[in-house]
C-alpha cells in the first residue's frame, strides 16, 4: 500500500497525489465525478482539492458546483473521516476577497455545500495585499478555534506576505500556515523555486502544486501537428512553441520509455520528488485519465532521471 506523506508540520497525512476538483461540475458531470472519486479512493487516495469558486468560470455556473458534488459524494459514501478535503476562499463571485467578514461567511458557505462541520485544509486562494495580514490570519485563527477549519494554507502569495503572515502567527500564537499551493511544474519552475520554496523549506511548509501537468501539456498528448479536444488546449499548446517545452517532452519521453510509464506519471513523479512537495494536484475528467495520475504513487525516479528532467527544464 502506498505510504502517505505528512503535510508539513500538521497532523494531516496525505496520498502523494491530490485529486483536483476543478473539473467537477464543469467538464465532469456528477456521475463521472462520483466515479473518479470512487476510483481515486479505491486506489488509496485521500486528498481532494477544490475551491469555493469552482466552477464559476464555466458558462451557466455560479461557483460552488465542485464543493456541492464532493459533499454529495462524501454523504453517499459515508467516508468523511477518511478524506482530507482542501478548499479555498477569495474568488467566489458572492464571496470576493479576504476581509475577515468575507472569510468567515465564505467558510460557512463552503461547509454547507460540502455537508460537513469542518474543512481539513483551508487556503487563501489569491492573496489580497490591500488586506492586512493581521486581519486575514485573525479571521482564519477564529475558524480554527471554532473547529470549522483544522489547518490553514496559502495559494498565490508572495514571499514577503508569507513571511509577514508566519511572523504574525508565531508572535501572537495564532493559527499558522502549514502548506502552500504554488503554480509549479516542469515548464513553470520560477513560479515557485527560489525565495518562496526556500522560505517553505525553512519554515516547514508543504507544497501542493497546482497546474502540475501544465494544463495537460505534460501528459505528452500535445505534439506538433496534433489537435487535442480540450477546453485547456490553448494553455497547453503554447509550450510547444518554446525550446524548453520541446526539451522537456524529449526528456519525458526518454524516462517514460525506460519505465514503460505514461509521460504524465513521469512529470508528476519529478514534481513529487522536489524538496518540500508533498503532493502535486492533478484532475481527471474521465476514468480513463486517472491511472496515469495515480501512477505517481508507485513510480520512483532515479537521481539521474530527476537530474535529466531538471536540466531539460532549466
N, C-alpha and C positions, 0 to 999 in steps of 0.2 A: 504494500500500500504506500502511496506517495506520502512522504513526510510533509507536514505543514510547516510553514515558516512563521516565526514570531514577527509581529508587526511593530517594529521599533521597540520602544520601551513599554508598550502597552501589554495587556494580558490577552490580546487577541492573537490567535494562531490561524493562518490563512493558507489556502491552497496556492501554489505558485502561478496560477492563472486566475485573474479576476475577470469574471464574466461581465462584459459590458451590456448594460440595459438600454443603451440609447436607441436600439432598433425596435424594442418592444413597443407596439402601438404605432410604429412607423412603417418600416419595411418588413416587420414580422407581426402578423396578427396575433390575437390572443391564443389561439390553439397552437400555432407554431411556437410562440414564446413559451408556453407551458411545456411543449415537447423538448425545446432546447434546454430549459431549466431542469427538467427531469433527467435528461441525458448528462448534463453537466454534474449534477449532484450524484448521479449513479456512478460516475467515474471518480468520485471522491471530492469534487469541487464544493466549496462552501462560502465563496466570497463574491457577492453580487454587487455591482456598481451601478448607480443610477443618479438622477438629479431631478429636482422638482420641476425643472423646465423641460425635460424630455417628454414629448417631442413637440414643443410649441412651434418649432421651425417647420413642421410638416403642414401642408395645406389642410385646413379643416380641424386641426388640433388646437388645443388651448393650453397645453402643458399639464404635466401630471399623469399622462397616459401610461408611462412606463411604471411609475410607482404603483398605480392602480392595478396593473396586471400582476406585478410582483406580489402585491398584497393579496390579491385573489388566489394566486398560486400557493403562497405560504398558508393561507387559510385552508385551502383544499387539501394540501398535503400534511398539514399539522406539524410542520417541521421548523417552526420559528427558532427554536433553541439551537438548531443545527446549522443555521445560515448566518453569516456575517453580512449585514446589509449596510452599505455605504450610500449616502445620498448627499446632496449639495444644496446650498442656498445662495441666492442673489440674482438669479436670472429668470425666474418665473415671471410671466407678464403681470401677474397680480401681486407679486412679492419681489419687487426690484430693490436691489441694494443691500447694504449691510448695517443699517441703523439697528439699534437694539430692539426697537419695537418690531421691525420687519423680520429680524432673525427669529424672534420668538413666535410671531404669527405664522411664519413660513414653516417652522419646525412642527407646529401643531397641525398645519395642513398636510404636511408630509406624513405625520403619524397617522392621521385619519385615512389617507389614501393607502398607506402600507398596512393598515389594520393591525398596528402593533403599539405597544406602550413605550417602546424605546428604539432609538436608532443607534446602531453599533459604532458607526464612524460618520461624523458629520463634518463635511467640508465647506469652507467658504469657497464658492465656485470661481468667482473672479474678485480679486481684492479691489476695494474701493478706497483709493488713497484720500478721498475727501472725508472719510470717517476715521476718527482717531482709533488707534489700536486698543486704547482703553475701553472704548465703547463696544467694540467687536468682541474682544476677549471677555469683557464683563458679562455680556449677554450670553455668550457660549458657556461661560462658567455657571451661570444661573441654570441653564438647561442641564448641565452635568449634575449639579447639586440637586435638581428636581428629579433626577433619574430618567429624564427623557432622552438623554444622549450619554453613551458610555465614554466615547473618546472623540476628540476634535482634531481636525486636519485642515490643510490649506491647499488650494489649487491656484495656479496662475498668480503667484505672489513674488515680489522682488526680494532679493537677499536682505535689503535694508529693512523692509517692512517685516519680514520674517524674524530678523534679529530683534527688532523692537518688540515684537509680539512675545517672543520667547523670554526676553529680559523682563518684560512686564509680568508674565506668568510666574517666573522664578522669584521676582521681588515681592509680589503681592500674594503668592501662594494660590494662584488661580489655575484653572484647567490649562493644560499645556498641549500644544500641537504634538501629535505623535507620528504624523505622516504628511507627505507632500504628494500631490498629483501633478507632475510636470508633463509638458509635451516633450516626449523623448523617444527616439528610435534611431535606427542606423543611418537615416538620411536627415536627421534633425538632432544633432548632438549638442550644439551650442545653446539650445533652449534649456538645458539642464546642467551639463558639465561645466565645471568652473566654480565660481563663487557659491552658487546655490547648492550644488552637490557637495561641495566641501563643508558648507555650513550644516547640511543634513547629516553628514558623517560625524562631524564634531559634536553635534547635539543629539545624536542617537535617533534621528528621524528616519522612517522608512519611506522609500519612494514607490509609488504605484503609478507608473507612467501611462498616460493616455496617448492616442494615436500611435500605439505600439507597432502597428503594421502600416503606418503612413497612408491611411485611408485606402488600404488594400494594395498599395504598390509593392510592399514587402511580402506579399503572397506569391509573387512571381508570375501572376497571370497577365500583367501588363507588359507587353513586349512590342518592339517596333512592328508596325503593320497590323496589329491586332486591335479589335474593338471589343470593349467589355461593357456589358449592360449592367450598370450600377449607378445609383444616384451620386456616388462619390467618385466616379471615374475622372472627372475633370481635375480633382485634387490630387489623384494618384498619378495621372498621366504626365503632369508637369515634371516629375522626377526623371522621366525617360529622356528628357531633353538635356539633362545635366551629365557631365562627365562622372561625377560621384555616383549618380544613380546607376549608370552603366557598370561602373566598377563594383558597386555593391551587389548588383544582380549576378555578375560573373563569380564573385566570391561565394555568394549564397548558393549558386548552382553547384560549385565545387564541393562545398561542405555537405550540402544536401545529398549529393550523389554518394559521397563517402559513407553516409549513414543510412542511405535508402530512406530518406525522410523528406517530407514536404518542405518547400522553401520557407513557408510561413513558420513552421516549427523551429527551423534554424534561426530565423530572425528573432523570434521570441526568446529562444534559448540564449542568444547573445545578450539580449536585454536583461534577462533574469540573472545572468552571471555578472552583471556590473555591480560595483560597490553601491551599497545602500538599497538596491532594488529588491523589494520583497515579492512583488507580483505584477507583471505587466497586465494591462487591461486590453482585452480584445472581445469583439462581439461577433455573434453568428446569427444571420438572418434566416438560416435553414439548418437542419440537422446535418446536411452534407458538409457544411463548413466547420463543424465543431471538432472532429477528430484531429485536424491539423493544429488546432489551438491547444487541445488537451495534451498533445504530444510533448509540449514543453516540460511537463511534469516528469517525463522519463528520459528526455534527451540530455545527455551531459557532453558538452563540447570539450575538446582537449584545449590546453593552453595555446597550442599552435594554431588551432582553428579560430579561437577567440582573437588572437593577435592578427590573423589573416583578415578577418572581418573588420577589426578595428582599423587596420591600415587602409583597407579599401574604402572605408567610410570617412577617412580623415579629410 
